[in-house]
Amino acid sequence: MKCPKCGKSIDPVQHGDLTFDDQVWCADCHQYDGELFRHRDFAELENWALKICAAFGQEPVALQQNLKSLTNPRIYWQDSTFVLAEADHQQRSILLYPPGYRLPTLCHELAHIFTGQDHTEAWARTFAKLVAWVKTQL
């Protein structure tokens, strides 16, 4: 994959260095709209998940929250990675940690479930389409 603006090669596995917004961009060439990153409450994210699934012809996905994480912030760290959420493809569910109560995190995990893939090109393109659709609804 290549950034549509600068042509730099991009790897979906390095998703922390990318922006997913209709296309997959390097973070140097495109940034997310600030409203996307506003912290949302869990009920609002559940509503967004239902709307996104319906818009993309998908069965609903169950959202869960990790309440243990409220008393133990170390649970977010796995090695050198800060975990915001986890998707279970088989159960069609997403476990959200409070720092991940944001729309891009939800779109990231829904893209995993919709494609059944990890950080692949198909996942990245789906993630970008989900973010673009959400932006039209804000």
C-alpha positions as CSV (number, residue, x, y, z in Angstrom):
1,M,0.0,0.0,0.0
2,K,1.1,3.6,-0.6
3,C,0.0,6.9,0.9
4,P,-2.3,8.6,-1.6
5,K,-0.6,11.9,-1.1
6,C,3.1,11.3,-0.8
7,G,3.4,7.8,-2.2
8,K,5.3,6.5,0.8
9,S,4.9,2.7,1.3
10,I,2.7,2.0,4.3
11,D,2.2,-1.2,6.2
12,P,-1.2,-1.8,7.9
13,V,0.6,-3.7,10.7
14,Q,2.1,-0.3,11.7
15,H,-1.4,1.2,12.1
16,G,-0.3,3.6,14.8
17,D,1.6,5.5,12.2
18,L,-1.3,5.7,9.8
19,T,-4.6,7.6,9.4
20,F,-7.7,5.7,8.2
21,D,-10.1,8.2,6.6
22,D,-11.7,7.1,3.4
23,Q,-8.2,6.0,2.3
24,V,-5.2,4.8,4.2
25,W,-2.7,7.7,4.7
26,C,0.6,8.1,6.4
27,A,0.1,10.2,9.5
28,D,2.4,12.9,8.1
29,C,-0.1,13.6,5.2
30,H,-3.5,13.3,6.9
31,Q,-4.8,13.7,10.4
32,Y,-8.1,12.7,12.0
33,D,-10.8,15.3,12.7
34,G,-10.7,16.2,16.4
35,E,-14.4,15.3,16.9
36,L,-13.6,11.7,16.1
37,F,-11.3,11.5,19.1
38,R,-13.7,12.9,21.6
39,H,-14.2,10.5,24.5
40,R,-17.7,8.9,24.3
41,D,-19.6,7.1,27.0
42,F,-20.2,3.4,26.6
43,A,-23.9,3.7,25.7
44,E,-23.1,6.1,22.9
45,L,-20.6,3.7,21.5
46,E,-23.1,0.9,21.6
47,N,-25.5,3.1,19.5
48,W,-22.7,3.9,17.1
49,A,-21.9,0.2,16.7
50,L,-25.5,-0.6,15.8
51,K,-25.7,2.3,13.3
52,I,-22.4,1.3,11.7
53,C,-23.3,-2.4,11.4
54,A,-26.7,-1.5,9.9
55,A,-25.1,0.9,7.4
56,F,-22.6,-1.7,6.2
57,G,-25.1,-4.6,6.1
58,Q,-23.6,-6.4,9.1
59,E,-25.2,-8.3,12.0
60,P,-24.9,-6.4,15.3
61,V,-21.7,-6.7,17.2
62,A,-21.8,-7.0,21.0
63,L,-19.8,-4.4,23.0
64,Q,-18.4,-5.2,26.4
65,Q,-16.5,-3.0,28.8
66,N,-13.7,-4.1,31.1
67,L,-14.7,-2.7,34.4
68,K,-11.6,-4.2,36.1
69,S,-9.5,-1.7,34.1
70,L,-11.0,1.2,36.1
71,T,-9.1,0.1,39.2
72,N,-6.0,-1.3,37.5
73,P,-4.7,1.0,34.7
74,R,-1.7,-1.4,34.1
75,I,-4.2,-3.8,32.4
76,Y,-4.0,-1.6,29.3
77,W,-0.3,-2.3,28.8
78,Q,0.8,-5.5,27.0
79,D,4.6,-5.5,26.6
80,S,5.2,-2.1,24.9
81,T,1.7,-1.7,23.5
82,F,-1.2,0.3,25.0
83,V,-4.4,-1.7,24.4
84,L,-7.6,0.2,23.8
85,A,-9.9,-2.7,22.8
86,E,-9.9,-6.3,21.6
87,A,-12.1,-7.9,19.0
88,D,-13.3,-11.5,19.1
89,H,-14.1,-12.5,15.5
90,Q,-15.8,-15.8,16.5
91,Q,-18.1,-14.2,19.1
92,R,-18.6,-11.0,17.1
93,S,-17.8,-9.0,20.2
94,I,-15.6,-6.1,21.1
95,L,-14.1,-5.6,24.6
96,L,-13.4,-1.9,25.2
97,Y,-11.1,-0.4,27.7
98,P,-12.0,3.1,28.9
99,P,-9.1,4.9,27.0
100,G,-10.6,3.3,23.9
101,Y,-14.0,4.9,24.2
102,R,-13.5,6.8,20.9
103,L,-15.0,6.3,17.5
104,P,-11.7,5.4,15.7
105,T,-11.2,2.6,18.2
106,L,-14.7,1.3,17.5
107,C,-14.1,1.5,13.8
108,H,-10.7,-0.3,14.1
109,E,-12.3,-3.2,15.9
110,L,-15.4,-3.4,13.7
111,A,-13.1,-3.6,10.7
112,H,-11.5,-6.7,12.3
113,I,-14.9,-8.3,12.7
114,F,-16.3,-7.3,9.3
115,T,-13.2,-8.6,7.5
116,G,-12.3,-11.5,9.8
117,Q,-8.7,-10.4,9.4
118,D,-5.9,-8.9,11.5
119,H,-3.9,-5.9,10.3
120,T,-4.1,-6.6,6.5
121,E,-4.8,-4.4,3.5
122,A,-8.5,-5.4,3.4
123,W,-8.8,-4.6,7.1
124,A,-7.1,-1.2,6.6
125,R,-9.4,-0.3,3.7
126,T,-12.5,-1.3,5.6
127,F,-11.3,0.7,8.7
128,A,-10.9,3.7,6.4
129,K,-14.4,3.4,4.9
130,L,-15.9,3.0,8.4
131,V,-14.2,6.2,9.6
132,A,-15.3,8.1,6.5
133,W,-18.9,7.0,7.0
134,V,-18.9,8.0,10.7
135,K,-17.6,11.4,9.8
136,T,-20.6,12.0,7.5
137,Q,-22.9,11.2,10.5
138,L,-21.3,13.5,13.0
